[in-house]
Amino acid sequence: MPWKECNRMNERLRFISKLLEGEKMAPLCRSFGISRKTGYKIWNRYLNEGSHAFTDRSSRPKRVGNKIPLQIENVIIKLKQDKLHWGAAKIREVFKRKYPDTKLPAKSTFHAVFERHGLVKHRKKRRYKAQGTSLSLVKKNNDVWSTDFKGEFQLGNKKYCYPLTITDNHSRFLISCEALDSTKQSQELFSIFERAFLDYGLPKVIKTDNGNPFSSVQALHGLSRLSVWWLRLGIEIERIKPGHPEQNGRHERMHLTLKKETTKPSGENNLQQQEKFNAFIHEFNYERPHEALKMKTPSEVYERSKREYKGIQPLHYPLHDRVIRVTNCGRICIKRKKINLSTVLAGHDVGVREIEDGIYLVSFMDYDIGYFDLEDRAITATENPFGSKVLPMSSE
């Protein structure tokens, strides 16, 4: 047991007495429930101070960092109140000029004084919270594609299947339905979309929910590696409002049919289940009439997109001071200082422009995504550039 709170002094006295009687330090410390380090500390105090070693000591540090005389602290506060928008470096310089014979405190001390007296205005660091974005009006093929994971279900081998589906919102054409064993981002996921883009061209917009892998609550504005790649291909992203699946109702209705036709019973494994999905895709697109299409099949309405998949193109930022490539760990380096941006932008170029003294704006493509200063080097997100973007669809 550790020292008893009610008679700590008596416990120390007993401990020293047993040592003086010849007991060994290690077993004695075990019997008192303390470490040998603590035992030797008490013994050395007794040798140096006698009976004073048994009394409690103040835990107050002998030296307090940033501690300055009250008179000097009041002067610093007055200088700051006169120039509320000035930082610690400037106020320190004014103090140095006014009081050249006074020992000059460090810049961190000035800042600590400002902090204690509420004279520092912190920019609020907003944590991304999914709210959805503006939604497009669908007027023709490939205006909007929807993608989602249909709810997982168990296969015959007791493993789970996570179907990834992609549909065209106008024609209801089912572009892809792939049996996956996880919803996590992977190279397989990118390959599925790349194959869809090669076969059917690029849509103008892809609509998703706010879950992984389409969005990430830990990244700026909920971006993910997948959605960043879509943006680089010239595809706009839309997200439905959390808790409102009806905003993607056409896709959800297809999922209901998919579940009835392909999961009762399910396949023994992913390969067998994929055969069921392939058969469903053909029937859904080429045989099944759709009431919303005036009893036409999706294949009778759908036409391939005229926007060809050509991979990502180089980024240019003519209105910015510099172009910086985001490192694999999600950082940008400027003036020998590292700024943590986001790992979802790793390998991509961003534009950086100084908008005030020491304050920088970071842009990705046409979107202003955040601010930072070289003092605290923390990114502060802008208002969501995707949520405010209106995406009307005009016919060609």
N, C-alpha and C positions, 0 to 999 in steps of 0.2 A: 504494500500500500504506500502511496506517496505520503508526504507530511500531512499530519492532521491539522486542519485549519484552526482548531480551537487552542492548541498548545504547541505551536510550531517551535517556539523557543525551547520548551522542555524536551522536545524530540531531538533538537540539535545537541542539547546538553547531554542526553543519554547516549547519543551517537559518539560524541567526543570521549565520554567516560569509558565506553567499551573499547575504544581505540587505545586509551591510556592503560587499560587493563591488559592489553596485549592481543586483542582480537585482530584478525587479518581484515584488510580493507575490502577485498572482493566479496567474501561471504557476508560481511556486515552490511555492505551496500545492498545486497540482495534481500537480506532480512528486513531492511528498512524501506525497500521498494524504490530506491534511487539509483542513479547511474554512478559509476566510479568517478566520472568527471565531477559530478556534484559533491561526492564524498571528499575528494581531494581538495576541492575549492573550500569546503567548510574547515577541513583540517588545516590548510594553509592560512586561512583567516585567523583561526585560533592561535596558531604559532606566532602570527604577526601582531594580533590585536588583543589577545587574551579573551576576557569575557564579553567584549564588545562584538565578538564574532557571532554571538547567539541572537543578537537583535536583528529585526528586519531592516532592510535598507531601501531607500527611495529608488524607484525604477526610472526616475527622471534622468535623461542623458546629461553627462557633464558638459557637453557642448551642443548647442542647438544651431543647426544650419540656418542661414539667412537671418539670424538674430541680430538686430541693429537697435541702437538707442531709440527710445520713443520719440525724442525730438526730431531725429533724422527721418523716422518713418512718417511723422506728421508733415514734414516738408515735402517728402516724396508724394504723399497723398494730395497735398495742395497743388503741386505742379501738374499732377495727372488730372485733377478736377478742372484746371484751367485749360488743358488740352486733352479732352476725353478721347479724341480720335488718334492720338499719338501712341505709339508702342513703347515698350521698355527701353529700346535702344535710343530713341530720340529724347525721352524724358531723362535718361541717364546722362546724355550729353549736355542737356540744359542744366542739370544739377552740377555737373563738373565745371561748367563755366561760371555758375553763380557762386559756388563754394569750392574754390580751388584748393583751399587749405584743409578741407575735410577729406578723410579717407573715403575713397569712392567705392560703394558697394558694387557687387557684380550685377550684370544684367538680369540674371535669374532671380536675384534678390528683389530687384525692382518689380519684376513680374509677380513674384510671390506676394509682395505687399499689395499689388493691384488685385490679385486673386482673393486675398483675405478680406478686402474691403469692397468686394463686388464691383470692381471697376474694369473688369475684363468681360467683353461681350463675346460669348462663344457662338459660333455658327452652329445651328442645330444640325446634327448628323441624322438624316432621315433613314430609317430602315425601310427597304422596299416592301410594300404591301400590295399584293395583287388586287387590282380594281377593274381589270378589263380595259379594252380600248374602244375607239370608235369602230363601228362595223360598216362594211361596204354594202352598197346596193348591188345585187347580182343581176346583170342584164344579159350576159352572154357566156358562152363557154370559156372556161379558164380565167374568168374574173376572180373567182375564189375557189381554192381547194380547201377542204377540211381534212384534218388528220387527227387521229386519237387512238388510244389503246382501248379496245373493248375489254370489259371486265374479265379478269383471269378465270380460268376454269381448269379442273383437274382432268388429266388424260388417263388412259387405261393403266399406264405404268406408274401412276400416283404422282407424277410430276405435273407442274402447272404450265399452262400455255397462255401467252399474252399476245393476242392478235393485234397487229398494227394495221390500221386501215387508212386509205386515202380515197377521197371521192371528189368529183367535180360538183360544185353546188348547183350549177344551172341545169345540167343534164342528168344529174344523179349517177353518172357513170362511175363505177367502182374501179378505180385505177389500180389499187393494190390491196391485198390482204395477206399478210405474212405471219406465220406462226413463229413467235419468238419465245425464248425461255426467260426473258427479263425485260423490264422497261428502262433499264439503265442505258445511258449513252454508250454506244460502241461503234466500231467501224462498220459492223453489219448494218446498223441503222442508217448510217450515211450512204452505204451502198444501195440500200433499198430506195432511198429518195433519188439518188443519182440515176438508177435504172429507170425510175418513173420519169425523170426529166429527159433522159435520152429517148425514151419511147414516146412521150406525149408532149415534150416541150416544157416551157416554164409557165407557171401561172403568174398572175399579177399579185395575188395575195394568198397567203396560207393562214387559215384560221385554226386555232388550237384552244385548249383550256390552259390553265396556269400551272399545270403539274410538270414534273420531270418526264421526259427530257426536253420538253418544249420551252420550259421556263425554269428559272432558278431564283429562289428568294434570297440567295446569298450574293448575287451579282448585281451590278448596276442595272436598274430598271427591269430586273427580272430576266435579263438576257441569259441564254445558254449557248453552248458551243454550236448546237444545231441551228438555233435562230440567228446567230451571228453569220453562219455560213449562208443561210437563206438571204439575209440582207446583202451579203457580198455578191450574190448572184442576181441582185436586182429585184428580189421578191419582198414585198411588204409583209409585215407580220401583224396579225390581229389576235387578240385574246378575248374570249368571252368573259363575262363577269362571273366571279366565283359564286357557286351555288345556283347558277342559271343555265342548266344544260339546254333549255329550250332555245337559247340563242344559237345553238348548233343543232336545231331540231331535225333537219333533214338527215344529218349524219347519224344522230341517235336513233332515228326511226329505222335506218338501214341496219344498225347494230341489232335491233330487236329481231328483224328477219334473219340476220346472220346467225344469231343464237339458236333460233328455232330450227333452222335448216341444217346446221353443221355440228351441234354439240350434244344432240340427243339421239343416239349415243355419240360420245367423242371418240377420236382415234386412239389407238394404242400408244402412239408416240407422235412427235412433231412431224415426222415425215408422212405418216398416215393422215394426220390432221390437215397438213398442207394440201394433200390430195382432195380432201373434202372442200377446203377453201377454194381451190382452183376450179372445181366443178361448180361451186356456188357463184364464183365470179362470172363464168361463162353464162350460166342460167340467168343471173341477175341482169347482166348487160345486154344479152342477145335474145333471150326468150321471154322474160317476164315483162308484160305490159305494165306501165306505170300510170296511175290515174292523173297525177299532176302533170304528166306529159301528154295528156289527151290520148291515153292508152297506147302510146308509142313506147318502144324499148329505149333505154338510155343510149344504146349504140346508134339508134336512128337519129338521135339529136346531137350527140357529141361529135366534135371535130377537134383534131389535134391543134395545140397551140402553135402560133406562128413564131413565137419567141424561142429560139434555139438555145440549147444548153451548150455553153462554150467555156465553162469553168469561171473562176473568179478573175477579175481584171484588176490591174494596179490601181491604187488609190492616189489621188492628187488633192493637195490642200493649198491652193494658190493664195488664200486669204489668211493663212496662218504663218507664224514666225518660223516654225520648224515642223518637220515630220519625224516621228519617233516610232520605232517598232517595239511592240510590247513583248517582253521577254517571256520565256516559258513559265516562269513563276508569277506572271501577271503584273510585272513592274515596268515603269518607264523611268529612264535616267535623264536628269537634266541638271546641269551645273554641278555635277558630281554628287547629286543627291538622288535617292531612290524613292519613287512614289508608287505605292501599292494601288494598282488600278483594278484589274480583274483578270483571273486566269482564263475566262471565257474569250478574252480578246488576245490571248497569246498567239504570237506570230503575225498579227495584223498591225497595220500602220495607223496611227492616230495623229491628228493635227493638234498642235499646242500653240496658243497665242496668249501673250501677256496683256491683260485688260486693265490692270492697275499695277501699282508698284509692288512687285512680288506676288501678285495674284494672277493665276493662269487659268485659262479655259481649255478644256480638253474636248475635242470633237472626234466622232467616229463616223465616217462617210458624211452625210449631210446633217447629222444629229449632234447637238451639243449635249454631252452626257454628264459633265461634272466640272467642278472647280477645285483647285488646290493652291496652297501657298507654300513657299519654301521653308517656312518656319516650323509648322507642325506636320507638313507633308501628308495630310490626310485628305482623301477625296470626299467632297461634298456633292451629292448628286443634284442635278438640275431637276426641274419639274419634268415628269415623264414625257419625253419627246414623242413617244409612240402613242400615248393615250390621247394627246391633243391633235394628232394628225388626222385630218379628214381625208378619206380615200374614195372619192366618187368614181364611178365606173362609167365611161362613155363608150358608146358603140363605135366600131371602126367602119 
